[in-house]
Every structure is written in structure tokens, then in C-alpha cells.
Amino acid sequence: MSVPQYDRGAPPPGSATVSTLEYTEGGSWPLIRRHVINVALMILTLGLYRFWAITIMRQILWRRIRFAGRPLEYTGTGLEIFLGFVRVFLVILLPLGIIFMLIELGLQREMPTVDAGTVETVDLVYLIAVLMLIEMGRFLSWRYRISRTRWRGIRGRIEHPVGSYLIVAAASAAMIVFSGWLLKPVVDLYRANTILNTLNIGGLKGSYRGGVWALFPTWIGIWIGLALMAIAGFVAWFWLIGIVAISGSETFFYLAMIGFGLAVFWVVLYMLSIYRVAFWRLICNLSSVGPTRIRFSGSAADMAWLTFGNWLLIGISLGLLAPLTWERKIRYLADKVVVYGMPDPAGLRQVGDDDSAFGGEGLAGDFDIA
Amino acid sequence: MTSTSPDNRAGPVGNALLLDGVTGADHRVAILVEETGLRILPADALAAAPQCPLLWPWSKVYRPASAGEDMVFAMLDAQDARLTPDLPAHARTILSRASGDERRSGQQVLGLARRPSAALAIGATVAVLVLALVALAPLSGVAAHLLPADTGAASSDQAIEQLAASHPRCDGTEGLAALDALSRRLAGAAGIPTPQLTVIDWDVVNAFALPGGRVVLTSGLIEASRDGSEIAAVLAHEISHVVHRDPMTGWIRREGVSLLLALLFGQEAAGSIASSLTGALLNARYTRDQEDRADHTALDLMRDNDIRSDGGQAFFERLHEREIGGTVGALLTLIETHPGSADRAALFAEAQTGTGPGLDAAQLAAVKRMCR
């Protein structure tokens, strides 16, 4: 299985100018040192300091990213994210928790007369509600980060209203659950479509010209591949047990299981990387912001290695080397993303501040997978 | 304009790059230090003029936190503008005079400071913990009493059925009748319906109450009892839990603690060691309070039924002999869900609630035969 090529990373017609995107090295140790201090403060505050910790790290990392020679600036604050989290906690998570607690109490009270179908329906609604929160968390996270990111003093903005995105989030969650994750690429592209077509950076409008079904064939292949992997896993398991029963060698069993586990891990990681790379290629190649066009030249193999390396770093350092993984991600993007066309700085006009009632990142601190 | 040596006197300083925060265009400017503030002069008369104020009063000039260690300046009335002096020495001159504070900016959040602050995070943590320690227990109790008394009975029955699958019910009719009669007397004194009592064949010494008015005794507890008043004390204690709706209160409180822990630690840290330990400490504190209250109520019920409290004293003294002492024991009390057995024995010793055994010798013998 290979990654669909789409525009094969070729420069868009009429866009000879290349604007550099680079990560300027400031040394990893200052980042790690700050991260260790942040972890200590998070332990001291039972985790609440995480909002300020995220802010400090973003301020440092953003300054090191330069587009067309100029650094980005992150103007968000820990307090904003903290209050955004508290707001969403009080408005969404707490009521939802109480509602489901009451439903559970009601079910307990009526248990003898409640059929299994009702219980399963409640569980399904609960799952959809949680997925909806994840979707909202992602949206609020993107919205907040873009509104607090500046280049040449000009900030970006996602203009899609937060309130109406709740409907998008609910519909997305329901689609994913009821399709058994088959419609995941449709939901992913619908979200990207919503965000990109309401993106405004200094008056330059974002645009995504692709459809929402473009990644469906790729995902179907991966979905079937993952299902076959699961079946192969069961077959191999029983085969290995049979070998052990015949030979009586447990050493062989354990070695074979480790080898098989690593093989499955790598294949699954590679398959998911195929999807992620296909997604980024499609989004980059079919999107624009004003006169700029983007191309993504990453491959599934290097995406898989990036992910594997980052998991390894986190695993062996118990998270203390997390800054290295952030740097690796940014370096990867800077290396694989090429921006064609340069916006006229004088033509960039400041957009209004994002003063949404749901400011901050909401539950992104919890559900941030973006 | 060429630079002069930086100092604090009014006069020319040097050149800088200005982003006016209105467009993305660069503005090459000259900067002059004046008594009242920083004067900005466009260096290129032919270029478009900056669209931000060109006199920045010292009281409003500040270094934005987002700039880190970089020598970049902003002004409270034009917070999107950024001024970067060409030379570090010039920047230091401005820094020596700037007294603006980003925290006084118009982008304050709820009037609070925007600057990252560990103190604020610690304050919020303390507030959440105070909320958890002070408000959650009474609120859970109120909520439990607002619900119908039989709420949770069905799931309690299911739990007992599951337990009975591995530990069969003891269904000796004489013994069950004796225990039911005692339950009825104790519950009657409390003014509640008689709880549904189950005895299971399990050799651990235990008794517990479940939501919906269900009480379970183990055969191990009955075997360990040497006198009818010992069983009466334990039963009175469990019925007191039913009186106070403690099982339902505990369930609501644990859900509340989970929500508060989600607020503190975030969902992704749920189940972490720190989160679990905090939850265990909070829940243990609450349950110790509940157990203490149940002991006092049990003594009242026994007093109303003229049942001796020295049986409870003897029972808890024997339990105390099994407890771990020393430093380890002292540390374990932090996460213990019950008060110390020695303290409970002393409480029952002082109470002097009556003279009767609760269960007479014949009834005690019937109860002890239940599981055989």
C-alpha cells in the first residue's frame, strides 16, 4: 500500500517564489531545563500549573519558528487557557457528568424493568458525548492557537462560530460511532474544510478546494488491513500455542511473541502513517491562504520513524525529554512543508481579536490530539 | 540616524524596526528618548507612515512576555505594535526607562494578571481542594437524602447475587429470623423501614451496607463474635449507615471527587498515581467521618433498645490486636477508611448503653448455625 500522490508535491503553477519555513536552533537544553521546572511545578500544584507550562513552552518554540525569515510570536497566556478550561468544565463537563450520573441512578432504580438495549443506548450516547467533547477540544484548540499566533505582528483567526461547531462536533461524533470508524476520513476532512474555509490571516482568506470523500479509498484499505492484522494476530497466537504444546519450549514462545508483537506494532504504525501523510498531502496541496500555496513532501516511512522515535524518547525518559519530541515534530514540518508565494506584508491587515465566549482551549488540555 | 551612547538623558538613541500592528509592513524608524516617553520618527519620508501612536509614554512601554529574552517592546495603547531596536545597547536604554506592565493592559482576563504565575495555579489548586474537603461531603449527603430511599436497591441486589455466586447465602431460618427481629428493633428506633439483611458464607470478618437499604454480614464475622451483643453492635453500626444514606452518599461523593480530580489533573492524567492517591486520601477522610458518625448513631439505637455496648468494645479490641502498629501503621491510617479500632473500643466502653445482649443465647446459637 502506498500513499496517494495527489499533486505529487510539484510546485503549483505560477508560484515560483518559495518562502522558507525553518526552525532556528536555540539548543535543546534550555527547553529541557524549563520543562523539568514545569513538571516540578505541576507536581506541586497537582497538575493545575500545566496551563502556564504549556504557554511558556509555546512562547519559546514559536519564537524559534521562522517564516520567510521572521519569527512567529505566541501571545496566549496560561490564565486564558486555565479560565477557558474552567468555563468548559463548568458549562459542559460538569452538567454532562451530573446528567449521566442521574441517568445511571435512574437505571439503577428501575433496573429490573430496564432492558439491555436501553443500557446499551445510554452507553452509546455517552460515547458520542465524549467524542463530541474531543472534537470540540480540537476545534477550540486550533481556534485559540491561531488567534494567539502572530507573524509580523499580524494574528490569524478562525471565523467559524463556536456555538454552531457544537452541531458539527455532535454530527461528527455520531458518524464515527455509527460507522464503526469507517467514516473517520470524511469527518477529518469535513473538520479541515470547516477550519480552512473560515481561516483569516491578516485579511488573507483560507481556502480548501478538495472534497470530504477524497481520503475514503485510502482509509478503506487501511481499515481492511488493520482488520486482517487482528485476524492474523489471533491465528498466530493459536499457532504459537500449538508449537509450544508440541515442542514444550517456552523460550521459543516468548521470543516469537516479542518478534511478532514488534512486527504488528510497526505495520500498524506504518499503516496509520500512510493515512496521516495522505491527509497532510491532500490538505496542503489543495489549500491556499491568499497567494500562498503549500506542498507537503513527507512519506509514510519518515512519518512512522518520527512517531516511533518520539514514543521511544517519551518512554525511556518518562516524559522528561518531551521537548525533544516537540522539536523533532517542528523540524520535520519545516523540512517537509514548502510554501510557494509570498504575501505582501503591507497588504496584511490586522484582524479582530478572538473574543469568543469560549475563549481559551476549553478541554484541549485534556483532549488535545491536534 | 546614527546611534549615540545609551544613557538615561533625553536625546537621540538610534534606529529600530517597527511593526505597527495594523499591517504587516516593516517600518524603519528612528527612536528618541524624551523625558515623557519614547519618540518614534519614520526614517523614510516616502514610505507609508506607521499607523500606531508615535509617542510611547514610559509608563506604558513594556516588554511582552511572548518575546521571552528578546529585546522587543510594546505599548499599552498599541499592544499589537512591536518595536525592535537595532542594537542591544539601545534596547537597554529603553528598558531602563520603561515602566509599563503588561498586566495592566486592556487584555486583562477578568481583571487578573496575564503573566504566567505559579502562585495563581497553587491558589486555584488549594481552592479546589478546599471545595473538595469542605463542600463536597455535605452536598453529597443532601443529594442522597433527596433521592428515594430505595434508589440503588436493584443494583445492590445484583451485587449481592454476584457475591453469592462465590459465597453462598446462609439461609438457616431460625438464625435469619433472629437477625431480622434484631434489625427490626434497631431500624424501628431509627424510624426507617427494616433493611433487607443477607448473611453470606465467607470467612472474612466483615459487614457492609449497600445503597437502597441492604445490609450484608459474613459468616466470618458471626463466627468471630463471642456474644450476641457483639453482633448487635455491628448490625446497629450498619443500620446507622442506612439511616444516614451513607452508601448512596459515598457513591455520589466518589463521582464528585472524580470530577474534581479531572479538573485538577485533566482527563489524560486520570488514573495516574498522583490522581489515584489524592482520590484515595480524599475518600478515606470522608469515610472515616461517616464511620465515626455511624458508631455514635449505633450507640443511640442500642441505648433505645437496652443493648449492652461492651460487646462492641470487646469486638473492636480484638480487631485492634490484629492492626499494624508503629510508623507503618501511623502512615496507613492516612488511607484507612475506618477510625482506629482502639478509639472505637474506647467509645463503646464509655457509652454504657444498656444491659441486654441484643441476641439471647438461643438466638445466638441459631445465628451461628446458619451457615453450617
Chai-1 contact restraints between the chains, C-beta under 6 A:
chainA,res_idxA,chainB,res_idxB,connection_type,confidence,min_distance_angstrom,max_distance_angstrom,comment,restraint_id
A,L41,B,A118,contact,1.0,0.0,6.0,A-B,restraint_1
A,T45,B,A121,contact,1.0,0.0,6.0,A-B,restraint_2
A,T45,B,I122,contact,1.0,0.0,6.0,A-B,restraint_3
A,T45,B,T125,contact,1.0,0.0,6.0,A-B,restraint_4
A,L46,B,T125,contact,1.0,0.0,6.0,A-B,restraint_5
A,L46,B,L264,contact,1.0,0.0,6.0,A-B,restraint_6
A,G47,B,L264,contact,1.0,0.0,6.0,A-B,restraint_7
A,G47,B,F265,contact,1.0,0.0,6.0,A-B,restraint_8
A,G47,B,A269,contact,1.0,0.0,6.0,A-B,restraint_9
A,L48,B,A121,contact,1.0,0.0,6.0,A-B,restraint_10
A,L48,B,A124,contact,1.0,0.0,6.0,A-B,restraint_11
A,L48,B,T125,contact,1.0,0.0,6.0,A-B,restraint_12
A,L48,B,L264,contact,1.0,0.0,6.0,A-B,restraint_13
A,Y49,B,A118,contact,1.0,0.0,6.0,A-B,restraint_14
A,Y49,B,A121,contact,1.0,0.0,6.0,A-B,restraint_15
A,W52,B,P116,contact,1.0,0.0,6.0,A-B,restraint_16
A,T55,B,P116,contact,1.0,0.0,6.0,A-B,restraint_17
A,I56,B,P116,contact,1.0,0.0,6.0,A-B,restraint_18
A,Q59,B,S66,contact,1.0,0.0,6.0,A-B,restraint_19
A,Q59,B,G68,contact,1.0,0.0,6.0,A-B,restraint_20
A,R63,B,G68,contact,1.0,0.0,6.0,A-B,restraint_21
A,E73,B,S66,contact,1.0,0.0,6.0,A-B,restraint_22
A,Y74,B,S66,contact,1.0,0.0,6.0,A-B,restraint_23
A,T75,B,S66,contact,1.0,0.0,6.0,A-B,restraint_24
A,T77,B,R114,contact,1.0,0.0,6.0,A-B,restraint_25
A,G78,B,P116,contact,1.0,0.0,6.0,A-B,restraint_26
A,L79,B,V109,contact,1.0,0.0,6.0,A-B,restraint_27
A,L79,B,L112,contact,1.0,0.0,6.0,A-B,restraint_28
A,L79,B,R114,contact,1.0,0.0,6.0,A-B,restraint_29
A,E80,B,V109,contact,1.0,0.0,6.0,A-B,restraint_30
A,L83,B,V109,contact,1.0,0.0,6.0,A-B,restraint_31
A,F89,B,L263,contact,1.0,0.0,6.0,A-B,restraint_32
A,G97,B,L259,contact,1.0,0.0,6.0,A-B,restraint_33
A,M101,B,E255,contact,1.0,0.0,6.0,A-B,restraint_34
A,L105,B,T151,contact,1.0,0.0,6.0,A-B,restraint_35
A,Q108,B,G152,contact,1.0,0.0,6.0,A-B,restraint_36
A,Q108,B,A154,contact,1.0,0.0,6.0,A-B,restraint_37
A,Q108,B,S155,contact,1.0,0.0,6.0,A-B,restraint_38
A,R109,B,T151,contact,1.0,0.0,6.0,A-B,restraint_39
A,M111,B,A154,contact,1.0,0.0,6.0,A-B,restraint_40
A,M111,B,S155,contact,1.0,0.0,6.0,A-B,restraint_41
A,P112,B,A154,contact,1.0,0.0,6.0,A-B,restraint_42
A,R152,B,L19,contact,1.0,0.0,6.0,A-B,restraint_43
A,R152,B,G24,contact,1.0,0.0,6.0,A-B,restraint_44
A,G153,B,L19,contact,1.0,0.0,6.0,A-B,restraint_45
A,G153,B,G21,contact,1.0,0.0,6.0,A-B,restraint_46
A,G153,B,D80,contact,1.0,0.0,6.0,A-B,restraint_47
A,G153,B,R82,contact,1.0,0.0,6.0,A-B,restraint_48
A,I154,B,G24,contact,1.0,0.0,6.0,A-B,restraint_49
A,G202,B,G24,contact,1.0,0.0,6.0,A-B,restraint_50
A,P345,B,G24,contact,1.0,0.0,6.0,A-B,restraint_51
A,P345,B,A25,contact,1.0,0.0,6.0,A-B,restraint_52
A,A346,B,T23,contact,1.0,0.0,6.0,A-B,restraint_53
A,A346,B,A25,contact,1.0,0.0,6.0,A-B,restraint_54
A,L348,B,T23,contact,1.0,0.0,6.0,A-B,restraint_55
A,L348,B,G24,contact,1.0,0.0,6.0,A-B,restraint_56
A,R349,B,T23,contact,1.0,0.0,6.0,A-B,restraint_57
A,Q350,B,V22,contact,1.0,0.0,6.0,A-B,restraint_58
A,Q350,B,D80,contact,1.0,0.0,6.0,A-B,restraint_59
A,G365,B,G266,contact,1.0,0.0,6.0,A-B,restraint_60
A,D366,B,G266,contact,1.0,0.0,6.0,A-B,restraint_61
A,D366,B,Q267,contact,1.0,0.0,6.0,A-B,restraint_62
A,D366,B,E268,contact,1.0,0.0,6.0,A-B,restraint_63
